[in-house]
Amino acid sequence: MRVVLDTSVLLSAVISAGTSSRLVNAWHDKSVFDLLISGRLLQELRDVMLRENSSYQFLPAEADRYLTGLFS
């Protein structure tokens, strides 16, 4: 099965331990499905993670570490 997770789902997976986090963990740890993702979506996720004036703002190194960790 192939799945596309949008930016809000991927961001939710980082900031909370809810359903979004379980979805990303199912893909990453158990290969339950193939994740389809584009460079554009990854850039959007990074931009959102670095957005100022938000309750979930990340440092650039933290955002990069998360994005790299998705595929390691």
N, C-alpha and C positions, 0 to 999 in steps of 0.2 A: 504494500500500500504506500502511495506517495502522498505527502501532506505539505501544505504551505501554511506556515504560522506567520501571522502579520506582526508588525512592530509592537503593537500593544501587548500581544501575548508573550513575545520574547522579553519585553521589558518587565511585565508582571512576573515572569519566571525569575528575574533577578531580584526584585524587591520584595517578594512575598513567597510563602511556602504553600500556595494554593494550587488550584487545578493547572494553571499555566506551568508552574514549576514541575508538577508531576508529568505533564506532557513532554517537556524538554528532557527530563530525566528518563522517561520511557524511550525516547529516541536515542539519547546519548548512551545510556547504560545498557539497554537491552535490545537495541535495534528493532523495536517493534514496528517501525515504519521508516521509510526514506524521507528525509526532510529536504524539500526543495526550497532553495534560497538563492537570492541574487545579490550581486555586489551592491546594487542600488538599495536593496532592503537593509543590508548590513550597514551601509553608510547612513541611512535614515535612522537606524537604531542607535548608532554611535552619536549622531547629532542630537537625538532626543536625550540620551544619557548625559550629554554634556550641557544641555540647556540650562541657562542661568535662571535663577528665581523659581526653582522647582524643589519640591521636598525630597526628590530622589537624585539630585545632581551628583555625578561621579567625577572623579579626577580623570584626566585623559589616560593615565596609566591603568587605572581600574577598568575603564571601558575597554581599552585594548586587550587587557588580560582576559576579560569575560568573553569578548568576541573571539579571541584566539582559542580560549578554552572550549568553546562550542565545538570546535573541529579537531581537538586533540584526543 
